[in-house]
Amino acid sequence: MAFLQQLRDPACTAIGEVGIDLTSNCSCAGQCPKPAECRQQVTRDQVTTLTTVLQGAVVEGGGRPVIIHCKDGGSGRAAQEALGCFRRVPGASTLAVHWHCFTGSVEDIEAWRQLLPNLHIGVTVLSLRAPSTRLALGGIDPSRLLLKRMPPTWCLREPGLESTAPGS
């Protein structure tokens, strides 16, 4: 498997970004006759891929961090699906994990921290939009937060929030 060969490469420093994204539309070209079924299949495929990546990370990862992507428009379902993958893979709870671009709740963080003691949370400007996410981030040890600078095109354009992008 090409993925495992890449994990053996000493130039590989991290694994990912991989995870569950429930915000995409059906991936069929043109008009899909059954978009709900198609979306369910895409989700199943993402779960299978994430599970396979976690299995490879446990066996061949060499301690490299796994960068996780969970996106669902605020329902929390992507995080639940991804956490289920960690639960199903023996040894996955020992991995160093970077939850990239966190958007979630206090409950999400607590569930992940219980299973994954080596969890770090990635914070971006998108992470700060929802009050529930800001509340969740407030309870995290600052040494577990990874701040990501976003391109100026991602800057908040909301009343009362000031942009700090170059040239703004």
The 8 nearest C-alpha neighbors of each residue, nearest first, counted from 0:
[[1, 2, 3, 4, 5, 55, 6, 51],
 [2, 0, 4, 3, 5, 6, 7, 8],
 [1, 3, 5, 4, 0, 6, 55, 52],
 [4, 2, 6, 5, 1, 0, 55, 7],
 [5, 3, 1, 7, 6, 2, 0, 8],
 [4, 6, 2, 8, 7, 3, 1, 11],
 [7, 5, 3, 4, 8, 60, 59, 11],
 [6, 8, 4, 5, 9, 3, 59, 11],
 [7, 9, 5, 10, 6, 11, 4, 12],
 [10, 8, 11, 7, 12, 6, 5, 61],
 [11, 9, 8, 12, 7, 5, 6, 13],
 [12, 10, 9, 8, 13, 6, 5, 7],
 [11, 13, 63, 10, 14, 9, 64, 6],
 [14, 12, 63, 64, 11, 65, 15, 66],
 [15, 13, 65, 66, 64, 16, 63, 12],
 [16, 14, 17, 66, 65, 13, 67, 18],
 [15, 17, 66, 67, 68, 14, 18, 65],
 [18, 16, 15, 67, 68, 49, 66, 19],
 [19, 17, 68, 67, 49, 69, 81, 20],
 [18, 20, 69, 77, 45, 68, 81, 21],
 [21, 19, 70, 22, 69, 71, 77, 18],
 [20, 22, 71, 23, 70, 19, 77, 42],
 [23, 21, 71, 20, 72, 70, 24, 19],
 [24, 22, 21, 25, 20, 26, 38, 71],
 [23, 25, 26, 22, 38, 34, 21, 27],
 [24, 26, 38, 27, 34, 37, 23, 31],
 [25, 27, 24, 28, 37, 23, 38, 41],
 [28, 26, 25, 31, 29, 30, 37, 34],
 [27, 29, 26, 30, 31, 25, 32, 24],
 [30, 28, 27, 31, 26, 32, 25, 34],
 [29, 31, 32, 28, 27, 34, 33, 25],
 [30, 32, 33, 34, 27, 29, 25, 28],
 [31, 33, 34, 30, 37, 36, 35, 27],
 [34, 32, 36, 31, 35, 37, 38, 25],
 [35, 33, 37, 36, 31, 25, 38, 32],
 [36, 34, 38, 37, 33, 39, 25, 40],
 [37, 35, 39, 38, 34, 33, 40, 41],
 [36, 38, 34, 40, 35, 39, 25, 33],
 [37, 39, 41, 35, 40, 36, 25, 34],
 [40, 38, 36, 42, 37, 41, 43, 35],
 [39, 41, 43, 37, 42, 38, 44, 36],
 [40, 42, 38, 44, 39, 43, 45, 37],
 [43, 41, 45, 39, 40, 44, 46, 38],
 [44, 42, 40, 46, 45, 41, 47, 39],
 [43, 45, 41, 47, 42, 46, 40, 48],
 [44, 46, 42, 48, 47, 43, 19, 49],
 [47, 45, 43, 49, 44, 48, 50, 42],
 [46, 48, 44, 50, 45, 49, 51, 43],
 [49, 47, 45, 51, 50, 46, 44, 52],
 [50, 48, 52, 46, 51, 47, 18, 45],
 [49, 51, 53, 47, 84, 48, 52, 46],
 [52, 50, 54, 48, 49, 53, 47, 55],
 [51, 53, 49, 55, 54, 50, 56, 48],
 [54, 52, 56, 50, 55, 51, 49, 57],
 [55, 53, 51, 57, 52, 56, 50, 88],
 [54, 56, 52, 58, 53, 57, 59, 51],
 [55, 57, 60, 53, 59, 54, 58, 52],
 [56, 58, 54, 55, 60, 59, 91, 90],
 [57, 59, 55, 56, 60, 54, 61, 53],
 [60, 58, 56, 55, 61, 57, 6, 7],
 [61, 59, 56, 62, 63, 57, 6, 58],
 [60, 62, 63, 59, 56, 57, 58, 6],
 [63, 61, 60, 64, 94, 95, 56, 57],
 [62, 64, 13, 60, 61, 12, 65, 14],
 [65, 63, 95, 13, 96, 14, 62, 66],
 [64, 66, 14, 96, 15, 13, 97, 95],
 [65, 67, 97, 16, 15, 96, 98, 14],
 [68, 66, 98, 17, 18, 16, 99, 97],
 [67, 69, 18, 17, 99, 16, 19, 98],
 [70, 68, 19, 77, 78, 20, 18, 67],
 [71, 69, 20, 77, 21, 72, 19, 22],
 [72, 70, 21, 22, 73, 77, 74, 20],
 [71, 73, 74, 70, 22, 21, 75, 102],
 [72, 74, 71, 75, 103, 102, 70, 76],
 [73, 75, 76, 71, 72, 77, 103, 70],
 [76, 74, 78, 77, 73, 79, 103, 71],
 [75, 77, 79, 78, 74, 80, 71, 21],
 [78, 76, 80, 69, 19, 79, 71, 75],
 [77, 79, 81, 76, 80, 75, 69, 82],
 [78, 80, 76, 82, 77, 81, 83, 75],
 [79, 81, 83, 77, 78, 82, 76, 84],
 [82, 80, 78, 84, 83, 79, 77, 19],
 [81, 83, 85, 79, 84, 80, 78, 86],
 [82, 84, 86, 80, 81, 85, 79, 87],
 [83, 85, 81, 87, 82, 50, 86, 88],
 [86, 84, 82, 83, 88, 91, 87, 92],
 [85, 87, 83, 84, 88, 82, 91, 89],
 [86, 88, 84, 85, 83, 89, 50, 91],
 [87, 89, 85, 91, 86, 54, 90, 84],
 [90, 88, 91, 87, 86, 92, 54, 85],
 [89, 91, 92, 93, 57, 88, 94, 54],
 [92, 90, 93, 94, 85, 88, 89, 57],
 [91, 93, 115, 90, 94, 114, 85, 86],
 [94, 92, 91, 90, 95, 115, 117, 116],
 [95, 93, 91, 92, 96, 117, 64, 62],
 [94, 96, 64, 117, 118, 65, 93, 97],
 [97, 95, 118, 65, 64, 94, 66, 119],
 [96, 98, 66, 119, 99, 120, 67, 118],
 [99, 97, 67, 120, 121, 66, 101, 96],
 [98, 100, 121, 68, 101, 67, 97, 66],
 [101, 99, 121, 122, 123, 126, 102, 98],
 [102, 100, 99, 126, 121, 122, 98, 103],
 [103, 101, 126, 132, 100, 104, 73, 125],
 [102, 104, 132, 107, 101, 75, 131, 73],
 [103, 105, 107, 106, 132, 135, 131, 108],
 [104, 106, 135, 108, 107, 109, 134, 103],
 [107, 105, 109, 104, 108, 110, 135, 103],
 [108, 106, 104, 110, 105, 109, 103, 111],
 [107, 109, 111, 105, 106, 110, 112, 104],
 [108, 110, 112, 106, 111, 107, 113, 105],
 [111, 109, 107, 113, 108, 112, 106, 114],
 [110, 112, 108, 114, 109, 113, 115, 107],
 [113, 111, 115, 109, 114, 110, 116, 108],
 [114, 112, 110, 111, 115, 109, 116, 108],
 [113, 115, 111, 112, 92, 116, 110, 86],
 [114, 116, 112, 92, 117, 118, 111, 113],
 [115, 117, 118, 112, 114, 113, 93, 92],
 [118, 116, 95, 115, 96, 94, 119, 93],
 [119, 117, 96, 115, 116, 97, 95, 112],
 [120, 118, 143, 97, 144, 96, 98, 117],
 [121, 119, 144, 98, 97, 145, 143, 101],
 [120, 122, 99, 145, 100, 98, 101, 146],
 [123, 121, 146, 100, 126, 145, 101, 147],
 [124, 122, 126, 125, 147, 100, 146, 121],
 [123, 125, 126, 127, 154, 122, 155, 149],
 [126, 124, 123, 127, 128, 100, 102, 122],
 [127, 125, 123, 102, 124, 122, 101, 128],
 [126, 128, 125, 124, 133, 129, 132, 123],
 [127, 129, 125, 126, 130, 124, 132, 133],
 [130, 128, 132, 131, 127, 133, 126, 102],
 [129, 131, 133, 132, 134, 128, 127, 135],
 [132, 130, 134, 129, 104, 133, 135, 103],
 [133, 131, 135, 103, 129, 134, 104, 130],
 [132, 134, 130, 136, 135, 131, 127, 137],
 [133, 135, 131, 137, 132, 136, 130, 105],
 [136, 134, 105, 132, 104, 137, 133, 138],
 [137, 135, 133, 138, 139, 134, 132, 105],
 [136, 138, 134, 135, 139, 133, 140, 132],
 [139, 137, 136, 135, 140, 134, 105, 141],
 [140, 138, 136, 137, 141, 143, 135, 144],
 [139, 141, 142, 143, 138, 144, 137, 136],
 [142, 140, 144, 143, 139, 145, 137, 138],
 [141, 143, 140, 144, 145, 139, 119, 120],
 [144, 142, 119, 141, 140, 120, 145, 139],
 [145, 143, 120, 141, 142, 119, 121, 146],
 [146, 144, 121, 120, 122, 147, 143, 119],
 [147, 145, 122, 121, 144, 123, 148, 120],
 [148, 146, 123, 122, 149, 145, 121, 100],
 [147, 149, 146, 123, 150, 124, 122, 151],
 [148, 150, 147, 153, 151, 123, 124, 154],
 [149, 151, 152, 153, 148, 154, 164, 165],
 [152, 150, 164, 154, 153, 149, 165, 163],
 [151, 153, 150, 154, 149, 164, 155, 156],
 [154, 152, 151, 150, 149, 155, 124, 125],
 [155, 153, 151, 152, 156, 162, 124, 164],
 [156, 154, 157, 162, 153, 160, 124, 161],
 [155, 157, 154, 158, 160, 162, 161, 153],
 [156, 158, 160, 155, 159, 161, 162, 154],
 [159, 157, 160, 156, 161, 155, 162, 128],
 [158, 160, 157, 161, 156, 162, 155, 128],
 [161, 159, 158, 157, 162, 155, 156, 163],
 [160, 162, 159, 163, 155, 156, 157, 158],
 [163, 161, 164, 154, 155, 167, 160, 156],
 [164, 162, 165, 161, 167, 154, 166, 151],
 [163, 165, 151, 167, 162, 166, 154, 150],
 [166, 164, 167, 163, 151, 162, 150, 154],
 [165, 167, 164, 163, 151, 162, 152, 154],
 [166, 164, 165, 162, 163, 151, 161, 154]]
